[in-house]
Amino acid sequence: MAKEGRWDARADGPDQGPPLRPISGPLWASMSNAASLASIVLLVVPAFAQAADFAPAPTAPGATSLLVWDGTRNRVVAVEATPEQRLWDWDGATWSQRFGVPSPGSQAPFAVAYDTARRVVIAVVAQSGGSTLIREWDGARWTVRQAPWPGTGFMPRATYDTVRHRLVVVLAGNSVGEWDGAQWIVAVPAISPGARLGAALGYDPVHQRTVLYGGVIAQQVCDDCWAWDGAAWTQITAGSPPGARNGASLAFEPTTGRMILVGGDAAPPTTWALQGAQWTQVPTTRDPGLRTNAQFVEDGIGLLLHGGNSEQVGELWRFSANDWHAVADGSPVARNEGAFGWDPVRGQAVLFGGSSLPGQPVAMHFDDTWTYDGRWHRHALAVHPGARSYAAFAWSPVDSALLLFGGLPAISNDTWTWHGNVWVQRTPATSPPPRYGMAMAQDPAGGVLLFGGRDVLGTTIFGDQWSWDGINWQLRTPAAMPSPRAYALATYDPLRNVLVLIGGYGGQYFQQTWEWDGGQWTQRAATPFLHAGQSGRFCFRPDTGRVLFDSYTQWEWDGVSWTANATPGTNEQGPRVATDLQRGRVLRFPLRTELGVLTPTPAAAVRYGNGCAIGPAPGITTFGRPVPGAAAFRVATGTFAPGAATLHAASFAAGSQPLGNGCSLLLGQVLATHFGVAAPSGEASWPLPLPADNSLRGVVLHVQAAIVDPSRALYGGVTISDGLRISLGD
């Protein structure tokens, strides 16, 4: 609490700091005299008129992310190797995305390491023309260092020598590049492993050496093992028991002093330990399966394995006590035409199957089942539908389950229902003939309605209508109905209790809108767009109360007319959409490579203004997405002052009040504050659990921090962070 111009650092819980000298002035008066945020935020009604668009809603780092153990902050840091370069933290149990991190640039890094001497994460970026960028993350911001590249090629792996405090990269030819925090140092030893790709690389602090294993030289997969001591290469073994491996991963296990090797393209998957010059196979009872070029790092509990699997994104395994343990399900890999629907009883989206995207390592159809309730969960089931894409998927109220019918590549007419944790294959007495390209949605009369499609040979276009009653499929023949067609789209409108069907092809491309009320069809207004393929998405949009068509353009149907949306569509083949009735949003999978949500209020956090300090200014970010219901959401400031008393303050408006010496208060009227003490890492946090109230979407908070750090202060004995604009949304 604030008392007469001083901070009582002892009022914030277990972090006990010394009493602080009085600090006064306009900054202090503005930031300290405020109520708690929790008592204010629910009183705000957001006002926004922003066009809705699909925004990414990732739950874990992407498959190509680079991982490193940050021993100062006791967490794994993941840097996505994409132009966005999103930053994530793993605390041993969950991933939290860092929001408010200014982008370091559009070029993705190829390697990361943790500099234990300078306490920064190093990211190495190769540029055209033979130059590199070294980026350093200090817990507050990225700093870019231009560094002449010491060679003409490299192996896209790196490790950090914790004894000599150097980043080690194996270059083309016989050279090794080492970054000492200021410059590249190149060594050209007389003997070397030879230029190769796909080798495992890790540092062994017990024997003070960088260990290299396997890889590919001139299309030959190697099984040799080498050690680099900073001056010379020594071959440990010419032919090693782990066998020839390309794309294996290697990491040091602190609890045993061993180097652990896993993965690569050698089958069956096995785990090996290196002590001295001796390789020993570890007899595990479980394993992560075959994977190549996975990230393998310490996480304070064991060794964490991420990526390297073309079927999953963000999946985590931990190696500890000589065995493998599945830690997190991650999220499904992007795919074409997976069955994607909403389960209103269990409040979750369900994804099944689909096919691999062009350019993915393996062409395949998937047979995996996932549910999404804010996080993805994979269901490993003995009984499930066979691998397929283009299956029809719709909610069946008579079953209180999602119903799946047919699909490719084996065009079938099997019927399955998903009951939250189990698939049940149904055995109806009659079924629609095998087909693809059919339209299917919840029937207003109960059950599910299926219409049209093409036969197995693609020569016949169906115009039949079938209804599922929970036990059997029944052929329906209403007096008036749409003409035969394939590739039409159908969805259920719960506000008007009708099924809406559009488009399709039946010798011609139809621009028609039909509605089924459970007893009869009615033809409505023509669609102002053409749809007759697989690139369109169709569902009910709860935030507008209309039916949404999303393709190369976006349109909405209100029961009378079609209205064009300002949001440009995307003419992509493959994604599916589902109506999230619990959060009142439309979900899309995939949005490029991950889950997307249609929203006028995307969750965001953006820095503004400038901090104020001698040397690096404190930097402010968030842990987690600022979305309603984020119970673990918090603001975090890299203070560069371990143990320092820290004040966070929040306002609903930005400000710009000069304080002197180039320092500014970047908040309007301060409405809430939080006092705390920076951890030994220098990080100070403000927990801000966000209520599960969707009306908070659109609320904007502005946050700034002041830290008692007299030796670096330019104003009033405190250093000051930049501002952070936090937009609560989806």
ABEGO torsion letter per residue (X at the ends): XBBGGBBBAAAAEABBBBBBBBBBEAAAAAAABBBBAAAAAAABBBBBABBBBBBBBBABBBAABBBBBBAAAGBBBBBBBBAAGBBBBBAGABBBBBBGBBBAEABBBABBBBBAAAGBBBBBBBBBGGBBBBBBBAGABBBBBBBBBABABBBABBBBBAAAGBBBBBBBEABBBBBAGABBBBBBBABBAEBBBGBBBBBBAAAGBBBBBEEBBGGBBBABBBBBAGABBBBABABBAAEBBBGBBBBBBAAAGBBBBBEEABOBBBBBBBBEABBBBBBBABBAEBBBGBBBBBAGABBBBBEGBAABBGBBBBBBGGBBBBABAEBBBBBBGBBBBBBAAAGBBBBBEEBBBBGBABBBBBABBBBBAGBBBBBBBABBBBBBBGBBBBBBAAAGBBBBBEEOABBBABBBBBAGABBBBBBBABBBBBBBGBBBBBBAAEEBBBBEEBBAAGABBBABBBBBAGABBBBBBBABBBBBBBGBBBBBBAAAGBBBBBEEBBGBBBBBBBBBAGABBBBBBBBABBBABAABBBBBBAAAGBBBBBBABBBBBAGABBBBBABBBBBBBGBBBBBBAAAGBBBBOBBGABBBBBBABBBBBBBBEBBBBBEBBBBBBBBEBBBBGBAABBBBBBAGBBGBBBBBBBBABBBBBBAEGGBBBABBBBABBBBBBBBAAGBBBBBBBBBBBAAABGBBBBBBBBBBBAAABABGGBBBBBBBBBBBBX
